[in-house]
Amino acid sequence: MFTSPVQYRNIRPEDYSAIEEIEGNEYEGDDDFIAEELEEMFAREGSFVTYGGLVAEYNSEIIGYIIFMIPRDFPKLKHIMRCMVTADHRRRGVGSAMLDRIQPTKYGHKTTVEVPEEDYPALAFVKKNGYIVTHIEPTDYDEDGEVELEGYYIMTNEKKPVMELSQRIKWKVK
């Protein structure tokens, strides 16, 4: 495990370049976050969404981060945009700890994340952390059969009251 504790804290402007570096080294997408975009996202006011995020820090080095947004008109919803841990620190609970810190804690609140259809490790990770598939967006193809938009799963973790046995029986019968 770790020889000293991993610290979790809110993202600060001085973290943007470290996040950009992790993006470049770890993420294979074509929509990498760069420091200037992060600065603009977190400084934006009056937008239809508010951005939030956490970093995981170990021995003064950022080893992971999570970025999410909260729509202004739906304050009970958080949508995870990216959760990433450096390759040499994976499978040690860092990602799960970051997810735990943004999980819904009040009834009616939910957190969602989009997971690519064929990203099996990410699907397993998110499922292990209490998310369930609530929507499937299939892959779209153009007229020539080329992939236009990759399919993905929308996975949700929602805080709900526990259903009493009598309610479950009634619900199941309907």
Backbone bond lengths (Angstrom), bond angles and torsions (degrees), N, CA, C in turn:
res aa  C-N    CA-C-N  psi(-1)  N-CA   C-N-CA  omega(-1)  CA-C   N-CA-C  phi
1 M - - - 1.451 - - 1.523 109.69 -
2 F 1.332 115.13 -143.01 1.457 120.52 -177.66 1.523 109.46 -103.16
3 T 1.337 115.96 144.03 1.462 119.93 178.86 1.523 111.57 -80.73
4 S 1.303 118.30 -24.36 1.467 122.77 173.61 1.529 106.98 -132.33
5 P 1.327 117.10 162.05 1.470 118.44 -175.67 1.531 112.81 -70.23
6 V 1.313 113.92 147.11 1.456 121.02 173.38 1.528 106.67 -81.26
7 Q 1.313 116.21 133.63 1.458 121.95 179.53 1.528 108.49 -100.91
8 Y 1.328 116.37 138.47 1.463 122.27 178.15 1.522 107.26 -118.75
9 R 1.334 115.69 130.98 1.458 119.66 -179.04 1.524 109.36 -152.34
10 N 1.330 115.63 166.86 1.461 120.91 177.48 1.521 110.47 -65.07
11 I 1.319 115.21 148.95 1.464 120.57 176.72 1.526 109.20 -66.00
12 R 1.335 115.05 137.31 1.467 121.87 176.18 1.532 108.37 -119.79
13 P 1.322 117.92 159.40 1.470 120.36 -178.89 1.530 113.93 -54.35
14 E 1.301 117.74 -34.06 1.470 119.09 -179.83 1.534 112.66 -70.34
15 D 1.340 118.03 -8.07 1.471 122.10 178.74 1.523 112.57 -88.18
16 Y 1.328 118.11 -14.21 1.456 120.70 -172.05 1.526 113.13 -58.47
17 S 1.314 117.77 -41.12 1.473 119.57 -178.17 1.527 110.78 -68.70
18 A 1.338 118.01 -35.63 1.467 120.50 177.23 1.526 110.68 -66.58
19 I 1.340 116.78 -38.67 1.463 120.70 177.14 1.523 109.59 -64.89
20 E 1.327 116.92 -42.60 1.464 121.01 177.77 1.529 110.52 -59.83
21 E 1.315 116.77 -39.68 1.469 120.46 178.98 1.533 111.33 -66.21
22 I 1.323 117.33 -42.86 1.469 120.92 177.20 1.524 109.28 -61.90
23 E 1.334 116.99 -42.94 1.466 121.60 178.14 1.523 110.15 -56.10
24 G 1.314 116.66 -48.51 1.463 121.04 -177.52 1.513 112.87 -65.45
25 N 1.325 116.90 -34.51 1.464 120.99 -177.37 1.518 113.67 -85.81
26 E 1.335 117.43 -32.09 1.461 120.51 -169.20 1.526 114.65 -110.44
27 Y 1.301 117.63 -29.35 1.459 120.76 -170.88 1.517 110.02 -98.37
28 E 1.319 116.51 131.85 1.457 120.74 -176.84 1.520 112.83 -101.00
29 G 1.319 117.13 11.49 1.462 120.46 -178.92 1.513 111.64 -82.02
30 D 1.323 115.27 171.33 1.457 119.55 178.08 1.527 111.46 -101.59
31 D 1.335 115.91 11.99 1.458 120.09 178.80 1.525 110.68 -121.03
32 D 1.333 115.31 47.70 1.459 120.93 179.10 1.518 110.85 -59.28
33 F 1.334 115.52 142.53 1.457 120.16 171.12 1.520 107.78 -78.15
34 I 1.308 116.50 135.06 1.457 120.12 172.32 1.522 107.36 -116.49
35 A 1.324 116.05 159.36 1.458 121.67 -172.49 1.532 112.51 -53.25
36 E 1.339 117.11 -41.48 1.467 119.93 -178.50 1.528 111.35 -64.10
37 E 1.334 117.26 -40.15 1.472 120.61 177.99 1.521 111.05 -65.04
38 L 1.324 116.48 -42.76 1.461 120.46 179.42 1.521 110.74 -62.05
39 E 1.324 115.54 -43.19 1.463 119.95 178.79 1.529 110.38 -59.85
40 E 1.326 116.53 -43.85 1.464 120.67 179.46 1.534 111.10 -66.33
41 M 1.330 117.19 -43.10 1.467 121.15 -179.63 1.525 111.66 -58.53
42 F 1.322 116.06 -52.11 1.460 120.48 -173.97 1.524 113.09 -75.82
43 A 1.323 118.32 -19.05 1.459 120.91 179.48 1.528 112.06 -92.20
44 R 1.320 116.93 -14.99 1.474 121.83 -176.28 1.518 110.54 -61.57
45 E 1.314 116.07 132.66 1.461 121.58 176.86 1.520 109.13 -123.53
46 G 1.317 116.33 151.06 1.449 120.54 177.50 1.514 114.08 73.53
47 S 1.308 117.30 11.48 1.457 121.57 -179.78 1.522 109.74 -80.09
48 F 1.305 116.67 171.15 1.465 119.68 177.57 1.521 111.57 -78.34
49 V 1.331 118.38 -6.92 1.468 121.91 173.99 1.519 109.80 -135.61
50 T 1.329 114.41 155.14 1.457 122.28 172.61 1.521 106.27 -114.30
51 Y 1.317 116.71 138.12 1.460 120.85 -179.72 1.514 109.99 -102.98
52 G 1.317 114.92 145.67 1.450 121.48 176.22 1.509 109.07 -140.37
53 G 1.301 115.73 166.97 1.454 118.31 178.79 1.510 112.50 -175.32
54 L 1.306 114.07 161.03 1.450 122.59 177.80 1.524 109.04 -130.27
55 V 1.307 115.50 153.32 1.458 120.67 170.08 1.520 108.40 -120.50
56 A 1.321 114.73 152.54 1.457 122.38 172.44 1.521 105.74 -107.23
57 E 1.325 115.18 126.69 1.463 120.69 -175.42 1.521 109.12 -121.67
58 Y 1.324 115.24 131.35 1.463 121.14 178.95 1.519 108.10 -132.34
59 N 1.316 116.60 122.18 1.466 122.08 -177.30 1.530 111.34 50.53
60 S 1.324 116.72 47.42 1.468 125.11 178.01 1.527 113.75 65.33
61 E 1.321 118.17 14.85 1.467 122.31 177.47 1.531 108.64 -116.79
62 I 1.314 116.37 134.34 1.457 120.16 176.97 1.516 108.11 -77.88
63 I 1.349 115.24 120.60 1.465 120.49 -176.60 1.528 112.19 -111.56
64 G 1.325 116.96 -3.05 1.459 119.88 178.60 1.509 110.72 -173.92
65 Y 1.313 115.15 165.12 1.460 120.11 178.29 1.521 109.47 -157.33
66 I 1.310 114.83 160.44 1.462 122.18 173.08 1.523 106.81 -137.58
67 I 1.338 115.37 134.15 1.462 121.25 178.78 1.526 107.11 -123.89
68 F 1.320 115.71 132.95 1.459 120.30 -179.82 1.518 109.46 -137.88
69 M 1.333 114.97 165.24 1.458 119.44 176.11 1.519 108.88 -129.22
70 I 1.335 114.38 152.17 1.460 121.96 177.69 1.527 106.56 -124.83
71 P 1.342 118.22 114.66 1.464 120.25 178.60 1.534 110.89 -64.57
72 R 1.313 116.76 136.53 1.462 121.64 -178.48 1.524 111.88 -57.11
73 D 1.344 117.18 -40.85 1.459 120.68 -177.18 1.527 113.46 -82.24
74 F 1.334 117.51 -7.18 1.468 122.21 179.74 1.526 109.96 -134.22
75 P 1.326 118.12 69.40 1.470 120.97 -173.42 1.532 114.16 -66.41
76 K 1.330 117.66 -11.65 1.461 120.04 178.56 1.531 112.18 -87.14
77 L 1.323 117.07 0.98 1.464 122.02 -177.62 1.526 110.91 -113.79
78 K 1.321 116.16 130.96 1.464 122.21 169.82 1.518 106.41 -116.88
79 H 1.319 116.15 136.85 1.462 120.38 176.87 1.527 108.38 -120.76
80 I 1.314 115.77 119.72 1.465 120.97 -178.91 1.525 108.83 -76.58
81 M 1.308 115.65 125.10 1.460 121.13 178.50 1.522 110.47 -91.56
82 R 1.318 116.35 -36.98 1.462 119.49 179.83 1.514 108.93 -160.54
83 C 1.315 115.87 138.10 1.463 123.63 171.98 1.513 105.72 -133.30
84 M 1.310 116.68 116.61 1.454 119.50 -173.89 1.523 111.12 -140.46
85 V 1.328 114.65 140.36 1.461 122.27 175.97 1.524 106.70 -128.83
86 T 1.329 117.19 140.58 1.464 119.80 -179.80 1.530 109.74 -60.92
87 A 1.316 115.46 149.96 1.470 121.64 -173.20 1.530 112.73 -55.74
88 D 1.321 118.24 -39.49 1.463 120.08 -177.04 1.528 113.70 -78.62
89 H 1.334 117.76 -1.15 1.472 120.70 177.22 1.533 112.82 -119.59
90 R 1.317 116.11 8.37 1.470 119.56 179.80 1.518 110.66 -75.18
91 R 1.338 114.47 160.10 1.465 123.87 177.23 1.533 111.95 63.98
92 R 1.329 114.83 31.30 1.466 121.27 176.98 1.527 111.13 -124.84
93 G 1.326 117.19 9.05 1.453 120.68 176.59 1.517 115.82 91.80
94 V 1.324 117.50 2.09 1.467 120.42 -177.54 1.523 110.66 -67.24
95 G 1.331 117.62 -49.18 1.462 121.22 179.49 1.515 111.80 -61.87
96 S 1.334 116.47 -43.27 1.465 120.58 178.80 1.523 111.10 -62.60
97 A 1.322 116.95 -39.11 1.469 120.56 179.23 1.530 110.84 -64.91
98 M 1.332 117.11 -37.79 1.469 119.11 177.99 1.529 110.20 -68.17
99 L 1.340 117.19 -42.66 1.462 119.81 177.19 1.522 111.32 -61.05
100 D 1.321 116.80 -41.25 1.472 120.71 178.54 1.523 111.57 -57.76
101 R 1.312 116.94 -36.56 1.459 120.68 -176.36 1.531 113.47 -72.87
102 I 1.326 117.71 -16.91 1.470 118.59 178.39 1.530 112.21 -115.81
103 Q 1.323 116.91 9.97 1.462 120.25 178.56 1.519 110.51 -64.57
104 P 1.335 116.27 151.92 1.468 119.23 176.39 1.530 110.47 -64.71
105 T 1.323 116.05 136.59 1.468 120.54 -179.39 1.521 112.16 -116.51
106 K 1.324 117.95 -11.71 1.464 121.83 -179.85 1.522 109.02 -116.69
107 Y 1.335 115.89 148.85 1.451 120.53 177.50 1.527 110.81 -58.20
108 G 1.321 115.58 138.78 1.455 120.70 179.49 1.518 114.28 88.82
109 H 1.323 117.60 -8.08 1.462 121.18 178.49 1.522 108.63 -92.49
110 K 1.336 116.37 147.59 1.455 119.80 178.46 1.520 111.17 -145.99
111 T 1.319 113.82 155.52 1.453 122.29 177.02 1.518 106.85 -124.35
112 T 1.334 116.69 132.97 1.458 121.07 179.70 1.528 110.44 -122.06
113 V 1.321 114.66 160.29 1.457 122.03 175.50 1.514 107.88 -151.39
114 E 1.330 116.54 143.73 1.462 121.58 174.28 1.521 107.79 -97.80
115 V 1.337 115.27 131.20 1.460 120.53 -179.75 1.526 108.13 -123.54
116 P 1.332 118.83 125.93 1.464 120.37 178.95 1.530 111.35 -55.31
117 E 1.307 114.43 143.50 1.452 123.49 -175.29 1.537 113.93 -52.28
118 E 1.299 117.37 -36.26 1.458 120.49 -174.22 1.528 113.06 -108.10
119 D 1.311 117.43 12.93 1.466 120.93 178.99 1.529 108.28 -91.77
120 Y 1.324 115.43 76.61 1.460 121.34 -173.98 1.530 114.10 -62.28
121 P 1.330 119.51 -39.46 1.471 118.17 176.96 1.533 112.13 -62.15
122 A 1.339 117.53 -41.09 1.471 120.51 178.90 1.525 110.58 -66.59
123 L 1.333 117.10 -40.39 1.464 120.29 177.57 1.523 110.85 -60.22
124 A 1.324 116.73 -45.67 1.469 120.82 179.98 1.529 110.77 -63.78
125 F 1.331 116.80 -42.09 1.468 121.46 -179.84 1.528 110.74 -62.09
126 V 1.321 116.86 -48.66 1.459 120.82 -177.38 1.525 110.16 -66.66
127 K 1.318 117.56 -41.40 1.463 120.89 178.56 1.532 110.81 -62.87
128 K 1.325 116.56 -42.00 1.466 121.25 178.82 1.527 111.28 -60.30
129 N 1.314 116.76 -26.32 1.462 121.62 -178.82 1.525 113.31 -95.18
130 G 1.340 116.90 19.17 1.454 120.63 170.11 1.515 116.83 95.16
131 Y 1.320 117.95 7.05 1.460 120.64 179.66 1.523 110.02 -89.34
132 I 1.336 115.14 148.02 1.456 120.59 175.49 1.530 108.76 -125.26
133 V 1.320 115.84 153.78 1.460 120.35 178.40 1.522 108.19 -72.59
134 T 1.332 116.57 124.54 1.461 120.73 178.27 1.522 111.78 -115.89
135 H 1.319 117.40 -11.42 1.458 120.59 177.26 1.526 108.74 -159.84
136 I 1.321 116.05 144.40 1.463 121.39 175.93 1.526 107.27 -121.81
137 E 1.303 115.74 124.56 1.456 121.42 175.90 1.529 106.81 -105.98
138 P 1.337 117.92 108.12 1.468 119.89 -175.36 1.528 112.18 -70.43
139 T 1.322 115.62 160.85 1.458 121.77 177.02 1.529 109.39 -63.89
140 D 1.331 115.72 135.41 1.470 121.19 176.47 1.524 109.13 -99.76
141 Y 1.328 115.22 138.20 1.464 121.40 178.92 1.526 109.19 -119.33
142 D 1.328 116.57 148.66 1.461 119.75 175.56 1.529 109.87 -85.61
143 E 1.328 116.97 -174.72 1.470 121.62 -176.93 1.522 112.56 -62.04
144 D 1.326 117.63 -27.18 1.465 121.74 -178.49 1.526 112.59 -88.75
145 G 1.335 116.70 1.89 1.460 120.07 -179.72 1.512 114.14 84.07
146 E 1.327 117.27 8.35 1.459 121.71 178.12 1.531 109.34 -83.57
147 V 1.311 115.79 146.16 1.465 120.04 179.10 1.517 109.41 -67.58
148 E 1.309 114.85 124.24 1.459 120.85 178.35 1.531 110.54 -97.15
149 L 1.337 115.55 -41.10 1.461 121.26 178.44 1.519 108.28 -146.22
150 E 1.335 116.00 121.29 1.465 120.85 179.19 1.522 110.69 -62.99
151 G 1.310 116.81 143.59 1.452 121.40 177.52 1.522 111.39 -73.33
152 Y 1.322 115.27 159.51 1.454 119.99 179.31 1.523 109.90 -155.47
153 Y 1.313 114.45 162.29 1.457 122.34 175.45 1.523 108.16 -104.63
154 I 1.323 116.67 140.82 1.460 120.34 168.67 1.523 104.95 -101.21
155 M 1.309 115.27 119.84 1.458 121.27 -177.87 1.521 108.60 -113.20
156 T 1.329 115.73 141.19 1.459 121.31 -171.89 1.522 111.04 -130.43
157 N 1.312 115.07 143.23 1.460 122.59 169.98 1.518 105.00 -123.06
158 E 1.322 116.12 118.91 1.460 120.60 -174.15 1.513 110.32 -126.69
159 K 1.319 115.60 138.84 1.462 120.97 176.17 1.521 107.79 -86.07
160 K 1.332 115.97 114.14 1.459 121.64 179.99 1.515 109.09 -127.09
161 P 1.338 116.34 151.07 1.466 117.96 174.83 1.530 109.49 -68.38
162 V 1.308 116.13 149.06 1.453 121.03 178.71 1.525 108.28 -68.65
163 M 1.321 115.66 132.99 1.457 120.37 -179.01 1.525 109.21 -85.55
164 E 1.324 115.80 128.16 1.463 121.47 177.79 1.527 109.54 -64.82
165 L 1.316 116.55 154.65 1.456 121.28 -178.73 1.528 111.56 -57.09
166 S 1.326 117.89 -42.35 1.469 120.57 -179.93 1.528 110.86 -62.33
167 Q 1.339 116.91 -35.77 1.463 120.54 177.43 1.525 110.70 -69.50
168 R 1.328 117.02 -40.10 1.465 120.96 179.38 1.516 110.90 -61.59
169 I 1.315 115.96 -42.31 1.464 120.23 -179.20 1.526 109.53 -63.64
170 K 1.335 117.56 -45.81 1.466 121.15 178.65 1.524 110.66 -62.44
171 W 1.320 116.77 -42.45 1.468 121.49 -177.79 1.520 109.97 -65.51
172 K 1.335 117.12 -41.44 1.454 121.91 -177.28 1.530 111.22 -67.91
173 V 1.337 118.07 -34.55 1.451 123.47 -177.18 1.531 110.51 -69.74
174 K 1.319 117.62 -34.34 1.477 121.09 -175.21 1.489 113.13 -65.76
